[in-house]
Amino acid sequence: MHVAIPLYPRFTALDAVGPYTVLAFAPGWTVTFVAAERGPVADDKGTLLLNATASYAELPRPDVIVVPGGSGTLDVLSDEALVGWIRQAHEHTQWTTSVCSGSLLLGAAGLLEGREATTHWAILDFLTRFGAEPVSERVVTAGKIVTAAGVSAGIDMALTLLAQAADPVTAQSVQLAIEYDPRPPFACGSPGTAPEGLAERALGLIT
């Protein structure tokens, strides 16, 4: 299985690296970072560079695509090089996936019409602009499209994908290999469990 993760200016690092780590550990899976052209792409903090080792044109038919989100997502919704690649690659993928606001790019490519999908809680309603049905879940599978909620949910999505695309034991083996056994120190990982006023403070960190 060949996985392509497209990079664009101001993507969120964990959106890309979380699924990359899960899927790169899977036996027989190869993961390639792609971009409009080969070379380094800066994340949304401007301090981390990931290297795209292939261009969109060089990898037109991956088996899986994982579209990350980030503060730069809205800026590239009209980037036909990226959105067009997603649309065309989807015609040949076995699985098309996204993390966080990356689902908006799936929507811009016309892939979410009439489908359930999720994204970061702060922009969940934005999905309706693309004809999608927003679902407040960590991972949502709709046919061959799998969307994940915000940032860290990309790890859950990749493990869910691996269980479906390979088998549950492979996914479980990878989960154990990377010791993914989350025990967050605070019960405030969603708006439903967060103390009053924390959502506004959290939004200030990402806008």
PyMOL commands that place a pseudoatom at each C-alpha (Angstrom):
pseudoatom trace, name=CA, resn=MET, resi=1, chain=A, elem=C, hetatm=0, pos=[0.000, 0.000, 0.000]
pseudoatom trace, name=CA, resn=HIS, resi=2, chain=A, elem=C, hetatm=0, pos=[1.391, 3.373, -1.006]
pseudoatom trace, name=CA, resn=VAL, resi=3, chain=A, elem=C, hetatm=0, pos=[0.200, 6.330, 1.068]
pseudoatom trace, name=CA, resn=ALA, resi=4, chain=A, elem=C, hetatm=0, pos=[0.573, 9.948, -0.064]
pseudoatom trace, name=CA, resn=ILE, resi=5, chain=A, elem=C, hetatm=0, pos=[0.372, 12.829, 2.411]
pseudoatom trace, name=CA, resn=PRO, resi=6, chain=A, elem=C, hetatm=0, pos=[0.132, 16.222, 0.677]
pseudoatom trace, name=CA, resn=LEU, resi=7, chain=A, elem=C, hetatm=0, pos=[1.907, 19.137, 2.317]
pseudoatom trace, name=CA, resn=TYR, resi=8, chain=A, elem=C, hetatm=0, pos=[1.049, 22.795, 1.866]
pseudoatom trace, name=CA, resn=PRO, resi=9, chain=A, elem=C, hetatm=0, pos=[2.168, 25.977, 3.634]
pseudoatom trace, name=CA, resn=ARG, resi=10, chain=A, elem=C, hetatm=0, pos=[1.073, 26.122, 7.287]
pseudoatom trace, name=CA, resn=PHE, resi=11, chain=A, elem=C, hetatm=0, pos=[-0.135, 22.549, 7.679]
pseudoatom trace, name=CA, resn=THR, resi=12, chain=A, elem=C, hetatm=0, pos=[-0.275, 21.242, 11.261]
pseudoatom trace, name=CA, resn=ALA, resi=13, chain=A, elem=C, hetatm=0, pos=[2.660, 18.940, 11.907]
pseudoatom trace, name=CA, resn=LEU, resi=14, chain=A, elem=C, hetatm=0, pos=[0.883, 16.291, 14.004]
pseudoatom trace, name=CA, resn=ASP, resi=15, chain=A, elem=C, hetatm=0, pos=[-1.914, 16.035, 11.428]
pseudoatom trace, name=CA, resn=ALA, resi=16, chain=A, elem=C, hetatm=0, pos=[0.695, 14.677, 9.019]
pseudoatom trace, name=CA, resn=VAL, resi=17, chain=A, elem=C, hetatm=0, pos=[3.240, 13.036, 11.307]
pseudoatom trace, name=CA, resn=GLY, resi=18, chain=A, elem=C, hetatm=0, pos=[0.754, 11.139, 13.492]
pseudoatom trace, name=CA, resn=PRO, resi=19, chain=A, elem=C, hetatm=0, pos=[-0.752, 9.126, 10.609]
pseudoatom trace, name=CA, resn=TYR, resi=20, chain=A, elem=C, hetatm=0, pos=[2.684, 8.912, 8.971]
pseudoatom trace, name=CA, resn=THR, resi=21, chain=A, elem=C, hetatm=0, pos=[4.132, 7.173, 12.023]
pseudoatom trace, name=CA, resn=VAL, resi=22, chain=A, elem=C, hetatm=0, pos=[1.249, 4.702, 12.304]
pseudoatom trace, name=CA, resn=LEU, resi=23, chain=A, elem=C, hetatm=0, pos=[1.149, 3.777, 8.627]
pseudoatom trace, name=CA, resn=ALA, resi=24, chain=A, elem=C, hetatm=0, pos=[4.917, 3.755, 8.111]
pseudoatom trace, name=CA, resn=PHE, resi=25, chain=A, elem=C, hetatm=0, pos=[5.188, 1.090, 10.841]
pseudoatom trace, name=CA, resn=ALA, resi=26, chain=A, elem=C, hetatm=0, pos=[2.741, -1.193, 9.021]
pseudoatom trace, name=CA, resn=PRO, resi=27, chain=A, elem=C, hetatm=0, pos=[4.404, -4.073, 7.125]
pseudoatom trace, name=CA, resn=GLY, resi=28, chain=A, elem=C, hetatm=0, pos=[4.301, -3.520, 3.378]
pseudoatom trace, name=CA, resn=TRP, resi=29, chain=A, elem=C, hetatm=0, pos=[3.137, 0.089, 3.614]
pseudoatom trace, name=CA, resn=THR, resi=30, chain=A, elem=C, hetatm=0, pos=[5.099, 3.007, 2.156]
pseudoatom trace, name=CA, resn=VAL, resi=31, chain=A, elem=C, hetatm=0, pos=[4.359, 6.642, 2.989]
pseudoatom trace, name=CA, resn=THR, resi=32, chain=A, elem=C, hetatm=0, pos=[5.439, 9.565, 0.800]
pseudoatom trace, name=CA, resn=PHE, resi=33, chain=A, elem=C, hetatm=0, pos=[5.090, 13.259, 1.511]
pseudoatom trace, name=CA, resn=VAL, resi=34, chain=A, elem=C, hetatm=0, pos=[4.071, 15.115, -1.663]
pseudoatom trace, name=CA, resn=ALA, resi=35, chain=A, elem=C, hetatm=0, pos=[3.649, 18.774, -2.598]
pseudoatom trace, name=CA, resn=ALA, resi=36, chain=A, elem=C, hetatm=0, pos=[3.292, 20.959, -5.657]
pseudoatom trace, name=CA, resn=GLU, resi=37, chain=A, elem=C, hetatm=0, pos=[7.029, 20.503, -6.086]
pseudoatom trace, name=CA, resn=ARG, resi=38, chain=A, elem=C, hetatm=0, pos=[9.714, 18.590, -4.246]
pseudoatom trace, name=CA, resn=GLY, resi=39, chain=A, elem=C, hetatm=0, pos=[11.341, 20.228, -1.260]
pseudoatom trace, name=CA, resn=PRO, resi=40, chain=A, elem=C, hetatm=0, pos=[10.734, 21.398, 2.308]
pseudoatom trace, name=CA, resn=VAL, resi=41, chain=A, elem=C, hetatm=0, pos=[7.351, 22.740, 3.411]
pseudoatom trace, name=CA, resn=ALA, resi=42, chain=A, elem=C, hetatm=0, pos=[6.947, 24.723, 6.644]
pseudoatom trace, name=CA, resn=ASP, resi=43, chain=A, elem=C, hetatm=0, pos=[4.292, 23.904, 9.212]
pseudoatom trace, name=CA, resn=ASP, resi=44, chain=A, elem=C, hetatm=0, pos=[1.868, 26.379, 10.778]
pseudoatom trace, name=CA, resn=LYS, resi=45, chain=A, elem=C, hetatm=0, pos=[4.386, 27.451, 13.395]
pseudoatom trace, name=CA, resn=GLY, resi=46, chain=A, elem=C, hetatm=0, pos=[7.022, 28.151, 10.765]
pseudoatom trace, name=CA, resn=THR, resi=47, chain=A, elem=C, hetatm=0, pos=[9.652, 26.240, 12.711]
pseudoatom trace, name=CA, resn=LEU, resi=48, chain=A, elem=C, hetatm=0, pos=[9.284, 22.684, 11.421]
pseudoatom trace, name=CA, resn=LEU, resi=49, chain=A, elem=C, hetatm=0, pos=[10.021, 21.655, 7.848]
pseudoatom trace, name=CA, resn=LEU, resi=50, chain=A, elem=C, hetatm=0, pos=[8.871, 18.378, 6.315]
pseudoatom trace, name=CA, resn=ASN, resi=51, chain=A, elem=C, hetatm=0, pos=[10.438, 17.325, 3.050]
pseudoatom trace, name=CA, resn=ALA, resi=52, chain=A, elem=C, hetatm=0, pos=[8.182, 16.467, 0.129]
pseudoatom trace, name=CA, resn=THR, resi=53, chain=A, elem=C, hetatm=0, pos=[10.094, 13.812, -1.778]
pseudoatom trace, name=CA, resn=ALA, resi=54, chain=A, elem=C, hetatm=0, pos=[7.662, 13.735, -4.704]
pseudoatom trace, name=CA, resn=SER, resi=55, chain=A, elem=C, hetatm=0, pos=[5.462, 16.194, -6.538]
pseudoatom trace, name=CA, resn=TYR, resi=56, chain=A, elem=C, hetatm=0, pos=[1.751, 15.706, -7.132]
pseudoatom trace, name=CA, resn=ALA, resi=57, chain=A, elem=C, hetatm=0, pos=[2.511, 14.874, -10.762]
pseudoatom trace, name=CA, resn=GLU, resi=58, chain=A, elem=C, hetatm=0, pos=[4.980, 12.180, -9.715]
pseudoatom trace, name=CA, resn=LEU, resi=59, chain=A, elem=C, hetatm=0, pos=[2.451, 10.356, -7.556]
pseudoatom trace, name=CA, resn=PRO, resi=60, chain=A, elem=C, hetatm=0, pos=[-0.949, 10.661, -9.260]
pseudoatom trace, name=CA, resn=ARG, resi=61, chain=A, elem=C, hetatm=0, pos=[-2.416, 7.324, -8.143]
pseudoatom trace, name=CA, resn=PRO, resi=62, chain=A, elem=C, hetatm=0, pos=[-1.572, 6.459, -4.536]
pseudoatom trace, name=CA, resn=ASP, resi=63, chain=A, elem=C, hetatm=0, pos=[-3.526, 3.706, -2.805]
pseudoatom trace, name=CA, resn=VAL, resi=64, chain=A, elem=C, hetatm=0, pos=[-4.274, 5.987, 0.146]
pseudoatom trace, name=CA, resn=ILE, resi=65, chain=A, elem=C, hetatm=0, pos=[-4.208, 9.733, 0.663]
pseudoatom trace, name=CA, resn=VAL, resi=66, chain=A, elem=C, hetatm=0, pos=[-4.094, 11.434, 4.056]
pseudoatom trace, name=CA, resn=VAL, resi=67, chain=A, elem=C, hetatm=0, pos=[-4.872, 15.153, 3.857]
pseudoatom trace, name=CA, resn=PRO, resi=68, chain=A, elem=C, hetatm=0, pos=[-3.686, 17.110, 6.917]
pseudoatom trace, name=CA, resn=GLY, resi=69, chain=A, elem=C, hetatm=0, pos=[-5.252, 20.294, 8.189]
pseudoatom trace, name=CA, resn=GLY, resi=70, chain=A, elem=C, hetatm=0, pos=[-3.710, 23.438, 9.588]
pseudoatom trace, name=CA, resn=SER, resi=71, chain=A, elem=C, hetatm=0, pos=[-4.049, 27.182, 9.754]
pseudoatom trace, name=CA, resn=GLY, resi=72, chain=A, elem=C, hetatm=0, pos=[-3.151, 27.336, 6.061]
pseudoatom trace, name=CA, resn=THR, resi=73, chain=A, elem=C, hetatm=0, pos=[-6.095, 25.192, 4.970]
pseudoatom trace, name=CA, resn=LEU, resi=74, chain=A, elem=C, hetatm=0, pos=[-8.446, 28.038, 4.089]
pseudoatom trace, name=CA, resn=ASP, resi=75, chain=A, elem=C, hetatm=0, pos=[-5.750, 29.633, 1.943]
pseudoatom trace, name=CA, resn=VAL, resi=76, chain=A, elem=C, hetatm=0, pos=[-5.461, 26.545, -0.264]
pseudoatom trace, name=CA, resn=LEU, resi=77, chain=A, elem=C, hetatm=0, pos=[-9.128, 25.688, -0.707]
pseudoatom trace, name=CA, resn=SER, resi=78, chain=A, elem=C, hetatm=0, pos=[-8.886, 27.338, -4.125]
pseudoatom trace, name=CA, resn=ASP, resi=79, chain=A, elem=C, hetatm=0, pos=[-5.461, 25.884, -4.962]
pseudoatom trace, name=CA, resn=GLU, resi=80, chain=A, elem=C, hetatm=0, pos=[-6.370, 23.752, -7.958]
pseudoatom trace, name=CA, resn=ALA, resi=81, chain=A, elem=C, hetatm=0, pos=[-2.951, 22.074, -8.008]
pseudoatom trace, name=CA, resn=LEU, resi=82, chain=A, elem=C, hetatm=0, pos=[-3.693, 20.589, -4.586]
pseudoatom trace, name=CA, resn=VAL, resi=83, chain=A, elem=C, hetatm=0, pos=[-7.481, 20.256, -4.752]
pseudoatom trace, name=CA, resn=GLY, resi=84, chain=A, elem=C, hetatm=0, pos=[-7.319, 18.913, -8.305]
pseudoatom trace, name=CA, resn=TRP, resi=85, chain=A, elem=C, hetatm=0, pos=[-4.745, 16.324, -7.264]
pseudoatom trace, name=CA, resn=ILE, resi=86, chain=A, elem=C, hetatm=0, pos=[-6.985, 15.204, -4.379]
pseudoatom trace, name=CA, resn=ARG, resi=87, chain=A, elem=C, hetatm=0, pos=[-9.976, 14.952, -6.709]
pseudoatom trace, name=CA, resn=GLN, resi=88, chain=A, elem=C, hetatm=0, pos=[-8.105, 12.964, -9.359]
pseudoatom trace, name=CA, resn=ALA, resi=89, chain=A, elem=C, hetatm=0, pos=[-6.217, 10.753, -6.900]
pseudoatom trace, name=CA, resn=HIS, resi=90, chain=A, elem=C, hetatm=0, pos=[-9.499, 9.886, -5.176]
pseudoatom trace, name=CA, resn=GLU, resi=91, chain=A, elem=C, hetatm=0, pos=[-10.705, 8.245, -8.384]
pseudoatom trace, name=CA, resn=HIS, resi=92, chain=A, elem=C, hetatm=0, pos=[-8.009, 5.598, -7.927]
pseudoatom trace, name=CA, resn=THR, resi=93, chain=A, elem=C, hetatm=0, pos=[-7.526, 5.356, -4.157]
pseudoatom trace, name=CA, resn=GLN, resi=94, chain=A, elem=C, hetatm=0, pos=[-8.614, 2.500, -1.986]
pseudoatom trace, name=CA, resn=TRP, resi=95, chain=A, elem=C, hetatm=0, pos=[-8.971, 4.978, 0.871]
pseudoatom trace, name=CA, resn=THR, resi=96, chain=A, elem=C, hetatm=0, pos=[-9.186, 8.769, 0.977]
pseudoatom trace, name=CA, resn=THR, resi=97, chain=A, elem=C, hetatm=0, pos=[-8.691, 10.275, 4.421]
pseudoatom trace, name=CA, resn=SER, resi=98, chain=A, elem=C, hetatm=0, pos=[-8.212, 13.561, 6.238]
pseudoatom trace, name=CA, resn=VAL, resi=99, chain=A, elem=C, hetatm=0, pos=[-7.257, 14.937, 9.610]
pseudoatom trace, name=CA, resn=CYS, resi=100, chain=A, elem=C, hetatm=0, pos=[-8.720, 18.045, 11.232]
pseudoatom trace, name=CA, resn=SER, resi=101, chain=A, elem=C, hetatm=0, pos=[-9.438, 20.821, 8.701]
pseudoatom trace, name=CA, resn=GLY, resi=102, chain=A, elem=C, hetatm=0, pos=[-8.050, 18.612, 5.949]
pseudoatom trace, name=CA, resn=SER, resi=103, chain=A, elem=C, hetatm=0, pos=[-11.652, 17.459, 5.486]
pseudoatom trace, name=CA, resn=LEU, resi=104, chain=A, elem=C, hetatm=0, pos=[-12.426, 20.916, 4.097]
pseudoatom trace, name=CA, resn=LEU, resi=105, chain=A, elem=C, hetatm=0, pos=[-10.027, 20.143, 1.256]
pseudoatom trace, name=CA, resn=LEU, resi=106, chain=A, elem=C, hetatm=0, pos=[-11.899, 16.910, 0.605]
pseudoatom trace, name=CA, resn=GLY, resi=107, chain=A, elem=C, hetatm=0, pos=[-15.031, 19.022, 0.511]
pseudoatom trace, name=CA, resn=ALA, resi=108, chain=A, elem=C, hetatm=0, pos=[-13.467, 21.527, -1.876]
pseudoatom trace, name=CA, resn=ALA, resi=109, chain=A, elem=C, hetatm=0, pos=[-12.623, 18.598, -4.141]
pseudoatom trace, name=CA, resn=GLY, resi=110, chain=A, elem=C, hetatm=0, pos=[-16.310, 17.659, -4.185]
pseudoatom trace, name=CA, resn=LEU, resi=111, chain=A, elem=C, hetatm=0, pos=[-15.877, 14.414, -2.270]
pseudoatom trace, name=CA, resn=LEU, resi=112, chain=A, elem=C, hetatm=0, pos=[-18.133, 14.998, 0.741]
pseudoatom trace, name=CA, resn=GLU, resi=113, chain=A, elem=C, hetatm=0, pos=[-21.486, 15.780, -0.866]
pseudoatom trace, name=CA, resn=GLY, resi=114, chain=A, elem=C, hetatm=0, pos=[-24.154, 13.824, 1.020]
pseudoatom trace, name=CA, resn=ARG, resi=115, chain=A, elem=C, hetatm=0, pos=[-21.599, 12.102, 3.253]
pseudoatom trace, name=CA, resn=GLU, resi=116, chain=A, elem=C, hetatm=0, pos=[-21.067, 12.149, 6.989]
pseudoatom trace, name=CA, resn=ALA, resi=117, chain=A, elem=C, hetatm=0, pos=[-17.729, 13.707, 7.945]
pseudoatom trace, name=CA, resn=THR, resi=118, chain=A, elem=C, hetatm=0, pos=[-15.919, 15.275, 10.855]
pseudoatom trace, name=CA, resn=THR, resi=119, chain=A, elem=C, hetatm=0, pos=[-13.223, 17.862, 11.496]
pseudoatom trace, name=CA, resn=HIS, resi=120, chain=A, elem=C, hetatm=0, pos=[-11.948, 20.031, 14.354]
pseudoatom trace, name=CA, resn=TRP, resi=121, chain=A, elem=C, hetatm=0, pos=[-14.785, 21.006, 16.702]
pseudoatom trace, name=CA, resn=ALA, resi=122, chain=A, elem=C, hetatm=0, pos=[-14.246, 24.714, 16.046]
pseudoatom trace, name=CA, resn=ILE, resi=123, chain=A, elem=C, hetatm=0, pos=[-15.115, 24.430, 12.351]
pseudoatom trace, name=CA, resn=LEU, resi=124, chain=A, elem=C, hetatm=0, pos=[-17.444, 21.430, 12.312]
pseudoatom trace, name=CA, resn=ASP, resi=125, chain=A, elem=C, hetatm=0, pos=[-20.371, 23.404, 10.873]
pseudoatom trace, name=CA, resn=PHE, resi=126, chain=A, elem=C, hetatm=0, pos=[-18.150, 24.581, 8.001]
pseudoatom trace, name=CA, resn=LEU, resi=127, chain=A, elem=C, hetatm=0, pos=[-18.581, 21.135, 6.458]
pseudoatom trace, name=CA, resn=THR, resi=128, chain=A, elem=C, hetatm=0, pos=[-22.160, 21.957, 5.497]
pseudoatom trace, name=CA, resn=ARG, resi=129, chain=A, elem=C, hetatm=0, pos=[-20.816, 24.369, 2.874]
pseudoatom trace, name=CA, resn=PHE, resi=130, chain=A, elem=C, hetatm=0, pos=[-19.625, 21.316, 0.973]
pseudoatom trace, name=CA, resn=GLY, resi=131, chain=A, elem=C, hetatm=0, pos=[-22.863, 19.381, 1.316]
pseudoatom trace, name=CA, resn=ALA, resi=132, chain=A, elem=C, hetatm=0, pos=[-21.504, 17.154, 4.060]
pseudoatom trace, name=CA, resn=GLU, resi=133, chain=A, elem=C, hetatm=0, pos=[-23.330, 16.068, 7.198]
pseudoatom trace, name=CA, resn=PRO, resi=134, chain=A, elem=C, hetatm=0, pos=[-21.161, 17.099, 10.175]
pseudoatom trace, name=CA, resn=VAL, resi=135, chain=A, elem=C, hetatm=0, pos=[-20.708, 14.415, 12.818]
pseudoatom trace, name=CA, resn=SER, resi=136, chain=A, elem=C, hetatm=0, pos=[-19.099, 15.140, 16.173]
pseudoatom trace, name=CA, resn=GLU, resi=137, chain=A, elem=C, hetatm=0, pos=[-17.067, 11.940, 16.388]
pseudoatom trace, name=CA, resn=ARG, resi=138, chain=A, elem=C, hetatm=0, pos=[-13.349, 11.243, 16.652]
pseudoatom trace, name=CA, resn=VAL, resi=139, chain=A, elem=C, hetatm=0, pos=[-13.293, 9.196, 13.423]
pseudoatom trace, name=CA, resn=VAL, resi=140, chain=A, elem=C, hetatm=0, pos=[-16.010, 8.927, 10.769]
pseudoatom trace, name=CA, resn=THR, resi=141, chain=A, elem=C, hetatm=0, pos=[-15.995, 6.345, 7.971]
pseudoatom trace, name=CA, resn=ALA, resi=142, chain=A, elem=C, hetatm=0, pos=[-18.252, 6.942, 4.962]
pseudoatom trace, name=CA, resn=GLY, resi=143, chain=A, elem=C, hetatm=0, pos=[-17.501, 4.430, 2.233]
pseudoatom trace, name=CA, resn=LYS, resi=144, chain=A, elem=C, hetatm=0, pos=[-13.830, 4.728, 1.371]
pseudoatom trace, name=CA, resn=ILE, resi=145, chain=A, elem=C, hetatm=0, pos=[-13.581, 8.195, 2.919]
pseudoatom trace, name=CA, resn=VAL, resi=146, chain=A, elem=C, hetatm=0, pos=[-12.358, 8.393, 6.506]
pseudoatom trace, name=CA, resn=THR, resi=147, chain=A, elem=C, hetatm=0, pos=[-12.228, 11.744, 8.294]
pseudoatom trace, name=CA, resn=ALA, resi=148, chain=A, elem=C, hetatm=0, pos=[-10.741, 12.527, 11.698]
pseudoatom trace, name=CA, resn=ALA, resi=149, chain=A, elem=C, hetatm=0, pos=[-11.479, 15.262, 14.206]
pseudoatom trace, name=CA, resn=GLY, resi=150, chain=A, elem=C, hetatm=0, pos=[-8.799, 17.668, 15.397]
pseudoatom trace, name=CA, resn=VAL, resi=151, chain=A, elem=C, hetatm=0, pos=[-5.050, 17.042, 15.242]
pseudoatom trace, name=CA, resn=SER, resi=152, chain=A, elem=C, hetatm=0, pos=[-4.412, 14.138, 17.646]
pseudoatom trace, name=CA, resn=ALA, resi=153, chain=A, elem=C, hetatm=0, pos=[-7.407, 12.256, 16.212]
pseudoatom trace, name=CA, resn=GLY, resi=154, chain=A, elem=C, hetatm=0, pos=[-5.246, 11.530, 13.169]
pseudoatom trace, name=CA, resn=ILE, resi=155, chain=A, elem=C, hetatm=0, pos=[-3.547, 8.740, 15.119]
pseudoatom trace, name=CA, resn=ASP, resi=156, chain=A, elem=C, hetatm=0, pos=[-6.915, 7.144, 15.879]
pseudoatom trace, name=CA, resn=MET, resi=157, chain=A, elem=C, hetatm=0, pos=[-7.926, 7.545, 12.258]
pseudoatom trace, name=CA, resn=ALA, resi=158, chain=A, elem=C, hetatm=0, pos=[-4.763, 5.875, 10.971]
pseudoatom trace, name=CA, resn=LEU, resi=159, chain=A, elem=C, hetatm=0, pos=[-5.192, 2.925, 13.336]
pseudoatom trace, name=CA, resn=THR, resi=160, chain=A, elem=C, hetatm=0, pos=[-8.858, 2.629, 12.323]
pseudoatom trace, name=CA, resn=LEU, resi=161, chain=A, elem=C, hetatm=0, pos=[-7.834, 2.735, 8.673]
pseudoatom trace, name=CA, resn=LEU, resi=162, chain=A, elem=C, hetatm=0, pos=[-5.116, 0.140, 9.185]
pseudoatom trace, name=CA, resn=ALA, resi=163, chain=A, elem=C, hetatm=0, pos=[-7.565, -2.236, 10.861]
pseudoatom trace, name=CA, resn=GLN, resi=164, chain=A, elem=C, hetatm=0, pos=[-9.925, -1.960, 7.900]
pseudoatom trace, name=CA, resn=ALA, resi=165, chain=A, elem=C, hetatm=0, pos=[-7.342, -1.935, 5.112]
pseudoatom trace, name=CA, resn=ALA, resi=166, chain=A, elem=C, hetatm=0, pos=[-5.113, -4.661, 6.604]
pseudoatom trace, name=CA, resn=ASP, resi=167, chain=A, elem=C, hetatm=0, pos=[-6.510, -6.371, 9.684]
pseudoatom trace, name=CA, resn=PRO, resi=168, chain=A, elem=C, hetatm=0, pos=[-7.151, -5.580, 13.351]
pseudoatom trace, name=CA, resn=VAL, resi=169, chain=A, elem=C, hetatm=0, pos=[-4.127, -7.524, 14.596]
pseudoatom trace, name=CA, resn=THR, resi=170, chain=A, elem=C, hetatm=0, pos=[-1.797, -5.466, 12.393]
pseudoatom trace, name=CA, resn=ALA, resi=171, chain=A, elem=C, hetatm=0, pos=[-3.356, -2.267, 13.721]
pseudoatom trace, name=CA, resn=GLN, resi=172, chain=A, elem=C, hetatm=0, pos=[-3.087, -3.506, 17.285]
pseudoatom trace, name=CA, resn=SER, resi=173, chain=A, elem=C, hetatm=0, pos=[0.551, -4.468, 16.756]
pseudoatom trace, name=CA, resn=VAL, resi=174, chain=A, elem=C, hetatm=0, pos=[1.353, -0.989, 15.479]
pseudoatom trace, name=CA, resn=GLN, resi=175, chain=A, elem=C, hetatm=0, pos=[-0.526, 0.606, 18.366]
pseudoatom trace, name=CA, resn=LEU, resi=176, chain=A, elem=C, hetatm=0, pos=[1.543, -1.405, 20.818]
pseudoatom trace, name=CA, resn=ALA, resi=177, chain=A, elem=C, hetatm=0, pos=[4.784, -0.745, 18.919]
pseudoatom trace, name=CA, resn=ILE, resi=178, chain=A, elem=C, hetatm=0, pos=[4.302, 3.000, 19.204]
pseudoatom trace, name=CA, resn=GLU, resi=179, chain=A, elem=C, hetatm=0, pos=[2.922, 2.594, 22.755]
pseudoatom trace, name=CA, resn=TYR, resi=180, chain=A, elem=C, hetatm=0, pos=[-0.204, 4.544, 21.955]
pseudoatom trace, name=CA, resn=ASP, resi=181, chain=A, elem=C, hetatm=0, pos=[-1.926, 4.253, 25.320]
pseudoatom trace, name=CA, resn=PRO, resi=182, chain=A, elem=C, hetatm=0, pos=[-3.266, 7.764, 25.883]
pseudoatom trace, name=CA, resn=ARG, resi=183, chain=A, elem=C, hetatm=0, pos=[-3.972, 8.850, 29.423]
pseudoatom trace, name=CA, resn=PRO, resi=184, chain=A, elem=C, hetatm=0, pos=[-4.348, 12.627, 29.189]
pseudoatom trace, name=CA, resn=PRO, resi=185, chain=A, elem=C, hetatm=0, pos=[-3.674, 14.528, 32.401]
pseudoatom trace, name=CA, resn=PHE, resi=186, chain=A, elem=C, hetatm=0, pos=[-6.888, 16.542, 32.042]
pseudoatom trace, name=CA, resn=ALA, resi=187, chain=A, elem=C, hetatm=0, pos=[-10.432, 15.630, 31.026]
pseudoatom trace, name=CA, resn=CYS, resi=188, chain=A, elem=C, hetatm=0, pos=[-10.823, 18.607, 28.711]
pseudoatom trace, name=CA, resn=GLY, resi=189, chain=A, elem=C, hetatm=0, pos=[-10.053, 17.203, 25.269]
pseudoatom trace, name=CA, resn=SER, resi=190, chain=A, elem=C, hetatm=0, pos=[-13.434, 18.128, 23.810]
pseudoatom trace, name=CA, resn=PRO, resi=191, chain=A, elem=C, hetatm=0, pos=[-15.833, 21.053, 24.240]
pseudoatom trace, name=CA, resn=GLY, resi=192, chain=A, elem=C, hetatm=0, pos=[-18.222, 18.706, 26.030]
pseudoatom trace, name=CA, resn=THR, resi=193, chain=A, elem=C, hetatm=0, pos=[-15.778, 17.984, 28.843]
pseudoatom trace, name=CA, resn=ALA, resi=194, chain=A, elem=C, hetatm=0, pos=[-13.896, 21.290, 28.984]
pseudoatom trace, name=CA, resn=PRO, resi=195, chain=A, elem=C, hetatm=0, pos=[-14.497, 23.741, 31.845]
pseudoatom trace, name=CA, resn=GLU, resi=196, chain=A, elem=C, hetatm=0, pos=[-16.506, 26.870, 31.086]
pseudoatom trace, name=CA, resn=GLY, resi=197, chain=A, elem=C, hetatm=0, pos=[-14.480, 29.505, 29.259]
pseudoatom trace, name=CA, resn=LEU, resi=198, chain=A, elem=C, hetatm=0, pos=[-11.723, 27.137, 28.143]
pseudoatom trace, name=CA, resn=ALA, resi=199, chain=A, elem=C, hetatm=0, pos=[-12.993, 26.842, 24.575]
pseudoatom trace, name=CA, resn=GLU, resi=200, chain=A, elem=C, hetatm=0, pos=[-12.481, 30.559, 23.980]
pseudoatom trace, name=CA, resn=ARG, resi=201, chain=A, elem=C, hetatm=0, pos=[-8.963, 30.350, 25.336]
pseudoatom trace, name=CA, resn=ALA, resi=202, chain=A, elem=C, hetatm=0, pos=[-8.235, 27.300, 23.160]
pseudoatom trace, name=CA, resn=LEU, resi=203, chain=A, elem=C, hetatm=0, pos=[-9.537, 29.093, 20.066]
pseudoatom trace, name=CA, resn=GLY, resi=204, chain=A, elem=C, hetatm=0, pos=[-7.097, 31.887, 20.779]
pseudoatom trace, name=CA, resn=LEU, resi=205, chain=A, elem=C, hetatm=0, pos=[-4.260, 29.418, 20.365]
pseudoatom trace, name=CA, resn=ILE, resi=206, chain=A, elem=C, hetatm=0, pos=[-5.294, 28.290, 16.899]
pseudoatom trace, name=CA, resn=THR, resi=207, chain=A, elem=C, hetatm=0, pos=[-6.622, 31.450, 15.273]
for i in range(1, 207): cmd.bond("trace and resi %d" % i, "trace and resi %d" % (i + 1))
show_as sticks, trace
zoom trace
